[in-house]
Amino acid sequence: MKIRGVIFDLDGTLVDSGLDFPLMRREMGLPVGMPILEGLEEIGPGARMDECLRILDRHEQEAAERATLMPGAGELLAMLTERGIRQAILTRNSRNCSSRMLTRLGLAIPCVLTREDGPPKPDPAGLLKICSIWEAHVTEVIFMGDYLHDINCGRNAGMRTILFAPNETPHYSLLADFCVSSFAEAASLIDQLSTDHAAIDPTKAG
């Protein structure tokens, strides 16, 4: 089936912001390894929550100012645009942080959903909402991200996933349909999937 759109995670996939999650957890007093948003949900309303939100906002704003585009990301986005393949972003970052990153880096992606727009990944609501906006079936869209939340989000939506693993391949890579280490690999894979996806063996990608 023809690919009509590609949805990207933002931080760690399209851009590198250097967010230090262990430091954020320490400043917030969250347990080691606990996802930030889930940790905040457990804290609940109150003075500590307000302080944690200030910490989160400070880190995200600093990250937005230092973020850089991942090598090859611009070329892939240009290829997709040339071929009429839609692009969107689904991120657990805030709207302010995401908007600042995209503006600074000159990325004009028309559809961007952040944590203010609905349940965060791995909940599939964001992916399904984008498919609804595009009037596309989940089988016509691919989700590309760098973390377990992204892969589980895609799986929960019934959507094919590409794990972006530029440094080392994590243990959960087997959960993804495809795994790539660069945007050049991603471009080649999407090109093949767009022309004859039935011939692609997910176990041989990446």
Residue frames as qw, qx, qy, qz and C-alpha x, y, z in Angstrom:
[[0.000, 0.886, 0.463, 0.000, 0.00, 0.00, 0.00],
 [0.388, 0.624, -0.022, 0.678, 1.28, 3.43, -0.94],
 [0.428, -0.392, -0.420, 0.697, 2.82, 5.55, 1.81],
 [0.054, 0.830, 0.367, 0.416, 0.85, 8.77, 2.18],
 [0.202, -0.890, 0.160, -0.377, 2.60, 10.19, 5.22],
 [0.680, 0.051, -0.545, 0.488, 5.49, 9.89, 7.67],
 [0.448, -0.854, -0.053, -0.259, 5.14, 10.99, 11.29],
 [0.566, 0.369, -0.500, 0.542, 8.29, 11.80, 13.24],
 [0.588, -0.667, -0.279, 0.362, 9.24, 12.05, 16.86],
 [0.176, 0.960, -0.081, 0.203, 11.02, 15.36, 17.41],
 [0.222, -0.810, 0.523, -0.144, 13.74, 15.32, 20.06],
 [0.570, -0.335, 0.748, 0.056, 16.28, 12.57, 19.46],
 [0.673, 0.389, 0.606, 0.169, 14.95, 11.91, 15.98],
 [0.431, 0.812, 0.214, 0.331, 14.68, 15.03, 13.83],
 [0.062, 0.854, -0.269, 0.440, 16.66, 17.18, 16.27],
 [0.712, -0.131, -0.506, 0.469, 19.30, 16.72, 18.94],
 [0.217, -0.857, -0.033, -0.466, 18.67, 18.98, 21.92],
 [0.407, 0.301, -0.671, 0.542, 20.84, 17.25, 24.50],
 [0.616, -0.559, 0.004, -0.555, 18.04, 17.05, 27.08],
 [0.222, 0.301, -0.844, 0.385, 19.52, 15.53, 30.25],
 [0.687, -0.402, -0.399, -0.455, 16.70, 13.37, 31.58],
 [0.697, -0.235, -0.557, 0.385, 18.69, 11.91, 34.52],
 [0.211, 0.056, -0.278, 0.936, 19.49, 15.46, 35.69],
 [0.415, -0.330, -0.219, -0.819, 15.86, 16.49, 35.32],
 [0.747, -0.365, -0.541, -0.128, 14.76, 13.51, 37.40],
 [0.556, -0.141, -0.494, 0.653, 17.29, 14.33, 40.11],
 [0.007, -0.151, 0.111, -0.982, 16.17, 17.97, 40.28],
 [0.580, -0.299, -0.282, -0.703, 12.54, 16.85, 40.48],
 [0.394, -0.308, 0.740, -0.449, 13.21, 14.10, 43.00],
 [0.878, 0.182, -0.100, -0.430, 11.87, 11.39, 40.69],
 [0.837, -0.255, 0.476, 0.089, 13.07, 7.76, 40.80],
 [0.141, -0.474, 0.695, 0.522, 15.88, 6.73, 38.47],
 [0.106, 0.058, 0.897, 0.424, 14.54, 5.71, 35.07],
 [0.239, 0.612, 0.683, -0.318, 11.01, 6.99, 35.60],
 [0.274, 0.505, 0.462, 0.676, 9.61, 8.79, 32.54],
 [0.091, 0.012, -0.231, 0.969, 9.22, 12.49, 33.34],
 [0.434, -0.228, -0.254, -0.834, 5.58, 12.97, 32.35],
 [0.712, -0.316, -0.611, -0.140, 4.44, 9.83, 34.14],
 [0.474, -0.142, -0.547, 0.675, 6.40, 10.91, 37.22],
 [0.106, -0.100, 0.094, -0.985, 4.67, 14.28, 37.22],
 [0.590, -0.298, -0.472, -0.584, 1.29, 12.61, 36.92],
 [0.664, -0.295, -0.652, 0.219, 2.01, 10.63, 40.07],
 [0.249, -0.007, -0.382, 0.890, 2.97, 13.78, 41.99],
 [0.083, -0.735, -0.670, -0.065, -0.36, 15.48, 41.37],
 [0.047, 0.835, 0.118, 0.536, -1.32, 19.15, 41.93],
 [0.628, -0.733, -0.138, 0.223, 0.47, 21.22, 44.54],
 [0.125, -0.924, 0.303, 0.199, 3.64, 23.16, 45.32],
 [0.558, -0.344, 0.675, 0.338, 5.95, 20.31, 44.35],
 [0.601, 0.511, 0.572, 0.227, 4.21, 19.89, 41.01],
 [0.200, 0.977, 0.063, -0.047, 4.55, 23.62, 40.32],
 [0.305, -0.762, 0.506, 0.264, 8.28, 23.46, 41.06],
 [0.630, -0.024, 0.717, 0.296, 8.72, 20.37, 38.86],
 [0.512, 0.739, 0.420, 0.124, 6.92, 22.09, 36.00],
 [0.018, 0.968, -0.200, -0.149, 9.26, 25.07, 36.33],
 [0.487, -0.480, 0.667, 0.294, 12.24, 22.71, 36.19],
 [0.633, 0.329, 0.664, 0.223, 10.81, 20.98, 33.13],
 [0.358, 0.910, 0.211, 0.004, 10.11, 24.27, 31.36],
 [0.179, -0.868, 0.391, 0.248, 13.63, 25.56, 32.09],
 [0.546, -0.241, 0.736, 0.321, 15.26, 22.45, 30.68],
 [0.570, 0.531, 0.602, 0.177, 13.04, 22.43, 27.61],
 [0.218, 0.970, 0.046, -0.099, 13.62, 26.10, 26.84],
 [0.296, -0.712, 0.562, 0.299, 17.38, 25.65, 27.17],
 [0.602, 0.045, 0.754, 0.260, 17.17, 22.60, 24.93],
 [0.493, 0.770, 0.406, 0.006, 15.18, 24.52, 22.32],
 [0.071, 0.958, -0.207, -0.187, 17.94, 27.14, 22.10],
 [0.248, -0.601, 0.719, 0.246, 20.76, 24.66, 21.60],
 [0.804, 0.237, 0.537, -0.091, 18.94, 22.09, 19.42],
 [0.062, 0.506, -0.622, -0.594, 20.55, 21.11, 16.14],
 [0.831, 0.306, -0.110, -0.452, 19.14, 19.26, 13.16],
 [0.799, -0.203, 0.555, 0.110, 20.11, 15.62, 12.92],
 [0.052, -0.448, 0.661, 0.600, 22.45, 14.91, 9.97],
 [0.012, -0.084, -0.890, -0.447, 20.43, 13.99, 6.92],
 [0.171, 0.525, 0.724, -0.415, 17.06, 14.98, 8.39],
 [0.248, 0.622, -0.030, -0.742, 16.65, 17.97, 6.09],
 [0.169, 0.293, -0.764, -0.550, 17.41, 15.88, 3.03],
 [0.031, 0.258, 0.966, -0.017, 14.85, 13.25, 4.00],
 [0.205, 0.624, 0.494, -0.570, 12.15, 15.87, 4.61],
 [0.230, 0.550, -0.337, -0.729, 12.93, 17.44, 1.24],
 [0.081, 0.081, -0.927, -0.358, 12.63, 14.05, -0.47],
 [0.110, 0.443, 0.855, -0.247, 9.27, 13.41, 1.15],
 [0.225, 0.659, 0.181, -0.695, 8.00, 16.84, 0.11],
 [0.162, 0.411, -0.618, -0.651, 9.17, 16.29, -3.46],
 [0.137, -0.072, -0.958, -0.240, 7.26, 13.02, -3.59],
 [0.485, -0.358, -0.256, -0.755, 4.11, 14.45, -2.10],
 [0.624, -0.287, -0.704, 0.183, 4.41, 12.41, 1.10],
 [0.334, -0.831, -0.062, -0.440, 2.97, 14.30, 4.06],
 [0.498, 0.154, -0.608, 0.599, 4.96, 14.94, 7.22],
 [0.507, -0.746, -0.126, -0.413, 3.94, 15.47, 10.83],
 [0.256, 0.356, -0.704, 0.558, 5.48, 15.48, 14.29],
 [0.725, -0.570, -0.287, -0.259, 4.21, 13.78, 17.44],
 [0.399, 0.385, -0.558, 0.617, 6.24, 14.72, 20.53],
 [0.560, -0.588, -0.540, 0.222, 6.07, 14.54, 24.31],
 [0.332, -0.031, -0.137, 0.933, 7.69, 17.99, 24.40],
 [0.118, 0.663, 0.447, -0.589, 5.69, 21.14, 25.10],
 [0.480, 0.774, 0.375, 0.173, 4.20, 23.26, 22.33],
 [0.048, -0.977, 0.169, 0.123, 6.42, 26.23, 23.21],
 [0.513, -0.512, 0.616, 0.310, 9.58, 24.13, 23.17],
 [0.645, 0.274, 0.654, 0.284, 8.66, 22.37, 19.94],
 [0.356, 0.898, 0.253, 0.057, 7.68, 25.58, 18.16],
 [0.176, -0.906, 0.324, 0.211, 10.92, 27.26, 19.18],
 [0.599, -0.262, 0.675, 0.342, 13.02, 24.32, 17.95],
 [0.583, 0.499, 0.588, 0.255, 11.26, 24.19, 14.59],
 [0.190, 0.977, 0.094, -0.030, 11.43, 27.95, 14.08],
 [0.328, -0.782, 0.450, 0.280, 15.13, 28.14, 14.94],
 [0.512, -0.195, 0.762, 0.346, 15.98, 25.24, 12.64],
 [0.315, 0.376, -0.383, -0.783, 13.78, 26.39, 9.76],
 [0.046, 0.128, 0.981, 0.141, 11.58, 23.29, 9.72],
 [0.469, 0.073, -0.027, -0.880, 8.17, 24.03, 8.23],
 [0.145, -0.147, -0.976, -0.075, 6.13, 20.97, 9.19],
 [0.349, -0.356, -0.243, -0.832, 2.42, 21.81, 9.05],
 [0.782, -0.438, -0.289, -0.336, 1.11, 19.25, 11.55],
 [0.308, 0.327, -0.700, 0.555, 2.73, 19.18, 15.02],
 [0.700, -0.569, -0.294, -0.316, 1.07, 17.55, 18.02],
 [0.177, 0.460, -0.640, 0.589, 2.58, 18.07, 21.48],
 [0.236, -0.192, -0.879, 0.367, 1.72, 16.90, 24.98],
 [0.241, 0.226, 0.318, -0.889, -0.86, 19.70, 25.26],
 [0.499, 0.164, -0.431, -0.733, -2.84, 18.15, 22.40],
 [0.889, -0.114, -0.258, -0.360, -3.72, 14.84, 24.02],
 [0.869, -0.439, 0.226, 0.034, -2.40, 11.82, 25.91],
 [0.029, 0.771, -0.599, -0.214, 1.38, 11.47, 25.49],
 [0.733, 0.313, -0.598, -0.085, 3.10, 8.57, 23.75],
 [0.078, -0.074, 0.909, 0.402, 2.90, 5.58, 24.01],
 [0.449, 0.525, 0.576, -0.438, -0.83, 6.33, 23.88],
 [0.411, 0.186, 0.652, 0.609, -1.69, 6.10, 20.16],
 [0.188, 0.806, 0.482, -0.290, -4.22, 8.96, 20.22],
 [0.020, -0.747, 0.242, 0.619, -1.83, 11.43, 18.57],
 [0.169, -0.172, 0.815, 0.527, -1.00, 9.10, 15.67],
 [0.201, 0.502, 0.837, 0.082, -4.65, 8.29, 15.11],
 [0.103, 0.831, 0.266, -0.478, -5.56, 11.98, 15.19],
 [0.043, -0.566, 0.490, 0.662, -2.97, 12.77, 12.52],
 [0.173, 0.112, 0.905, 0.373, -4.27, 9.93, 10.35],
 [0.172, 0.702, 0.665, -0.188, -7.77, 11.35, 10.76],
 [0.045, 0.787, -0.057, -0.613, -6.60, 14.82, 9.73],
 [0.031, -0.408, 0.705, 0.579, -4.90, 13.33, 6.68],
 [0.834, 0.237, 0.098, -0.489, -7.86, 11.02, 5.97],
 [0.462, 0.475, -0.746, -0.058, -5.31, 8.22, 5.73],
 [0.934, -0.276, -0.192, -0.123, -5.45, 4.66, 7.04],
 [0.542, -0.732, 0.408, 0.067, -2.79, 3.67, 9.59],
 [0.848, 0.030, 0.431, 0.306, -1.35, 1.23, 7.06],
 [0.527, 0.742, 0.163, 0.381, -0.59, 4.17, 4.75],
 [0.106, -0.916, 0.235, -0.308, 1.49, 5.99, 7.39],
 [0.788, 0.047, -0.441, 0.428, 4.84, 5.27, 9.05],
 [0.409, -0.902, 0.057, -0.124, 6.02, 6.49, 12.46],
 [0.718, 0.348, -0.353, 0.490, 9.73, 7.09, 13.01],
 [0.417, -0.852, 0.149, -0.278, 11.24, 7.63, 16.46],
 [0.393, 0.550, -0.663, 0.321, 14.26, 6.88, 18.59],
 [0.199, -0.295, 0.730, -0.584, 12.79, 5.50, 21.81],
 [0.004, -0.188, -0.979, 0.081, 10.64, 2.70, 23.18],
 [0.285, 0.507, 0.463, -0.669, 7.68, 5.07, 23.69],
 [0.366, 0.475, -0.363, -0.713, 7.70, 5.74, 19.95],
 [0.235, 0.122, -0.923, -0.278, 7.76, 2.09, 18.96],
 [0.048, 0.323, 0.883, -0.336, 5.02, 1.16, 21.43],
 [0.311, 0.505, 0.185, -0.784, 2.96, 4.13, 20.29],
 [0.384, 0.351, -0.591, -0.617, 3.13, 2.95, 16.68],
 [0.179, -0.042, -0.982, -0.034, 2.34, -0.62, 17.66],
 [0.157, 0.391, 0.694, -0.583, -0.63, 0.54, 19.74],
 [0.403, 0.526, -0.022, -0.749, -1.94, 2.41, 16.69],
 [0.813, 0.300, 0.499, 0.035, -1.41, -0.53, 14.35],
 [0.393, 0.900, -0.162, -0.103, 1.10, 1.54, 12.38],
 [0.877, 0.208, -0.129, 0.413, 4.46, 0.46, 10.95],
 [0.380, -0.906, 0.118, 0.141, 7.42, 1.85, 12.87],
 [0.688, 0.512, -0.274, 0.435, 11.00, 2.80, 12.07],
 [0.649, -0.703, -0.047, 0.288, 13.39, 2.88, 15.01],
 [0.395, 0.825, -0.240, 0.325, 16.11, 5.51, 14.56],
 [0.809, -0.547, 0.095, 0.195, 19.21, 4.21, 16.34],
 [0.461, 0.837, -0.255, 0.147, 22.25, 6.24, 15.21],
 [0.123, -0.726, 0.631, -0.244, 24.61, 5.18, 17.99],
 [0.039, -0.167, 0.980, -0.100, 23.74, 1.71, 19.20],
 [0.535, -0.219, -0.605, -0.547, 20.84, -0.67, 18.67],
 [0.416, -0.320, 0.541, -0.657, 18.74, -0.96, 21.85],
 [0.186, 0.001, 0.977, -0.108, 17.26, -4.23, 23.06],
 [0.459, 0.500, 0.568, -0.466, 13.75, -3.17, 22.07],
 [0.178, 0.439, -0.505, -0.722, 14.71, -2.77, 18.40],
 [0.027, 0.094, 0.969, 0.227, 13.02, -6.11, 17.71],
 [0.215, 0.577, 0.656, -0.436, 9.69, -4.47, 18.52],
 [0.246, 0.639, -0.147, -0.714, 10.06, -2.09, 15.58],
 [0.838, 0.482, 0.240, -0.091, 9.18, -3.05, 12.02],
 [0.694, 0.561, -0.101, 0.439, 12.43, -1.52, 10.77],
 [0.549, -0.740, 0.031, 0.388, 15.61, -0.16, 12.34],
 [0.587, 0.687, -0.002, 0.429, 17.94, 2.39, 10.72],
 [0.633, -0.436, -0.139, 0.625, 21.11, 4.10, 11.89],
 [0.184, -0.245, 0.183, 0.934, 20.95, 7.15, 9.62],
 [0.463, 0.585, 0.252, -0.616, 18.50, 9.27, 7.68],
 [0.297, 0.455, -0.665, -0.513, 20.13, 8.08, 4.47],
 [0.007, -0.043, -0.999, 0.003, 19.05, 4.55, 5.41],
 [0.298, 0.480, 0.621, -0.544, 15.60, 5.84, 6.30],
 [0.389, 0.572, -0.198, -0.695, 15.30, 7.59, 2.92],
 [0.231, 0.271, -0.866, -0.351, 16.29, 4.41, 1.09],
 [0.094, 0.207, 0.943, -0.243, 13.86, 2.34, 3.12],
 [0.354, 0.558, 0.399, -0.635, 10.94, 4.72, 2.60],
 [0.332, 0.493, -0.493, -0.635, 11.78, 4.87, -1.10],
 [0.151, 0.079, -0.969, -0.179, 11.55, 1.09, -1.31],
 [0.156, 0.374, 0.812, -0.419, 8.38, 0.94, 0.76],
 [0.341, 0.554, 0.093, -0.754, 6.82, 3.63, -1.43],
 [0.409, 0.436, -0.575, -0.558, 7.47, 1.70, -4.63],
 [0.744, 0.036, -0.631, -0.215, 7.18, -1.95, -3.65],
 [0.371, -0.548, 0.542, -0.517, 6.73, -2.39, 0.08],
 [0.959, -0.084, 0.055, -0.266, 5.61, -5.99, -0.33],
 [0.826, 0.374, -0.342, 0.245, 9.17, -6.91, -1.27],
 [0.035, 0.672, -0.503, 0.543, 10.70, -5.50, 1.90],
 [0.755, -0.273, -0.576, 0.151, 11.66, -7.91, 4.66],
 [0.335, -0.890, 0.067, -0.303, 11.57, -5.97, 7.98],
 [0.851, -0.462, 0.142, 0.207, 14.18, -8.29, 9.50],
 [0.743, 0.170, 0.196, 0.617, 16.70, -7.18, 6.88],
 [0.124, 0.892, 0.108, 0.422, 16.22, -3.42, 7.18],
 [0.294, -0.873, 0.325, -0.214, 19.00, -1.54, 8.94]]
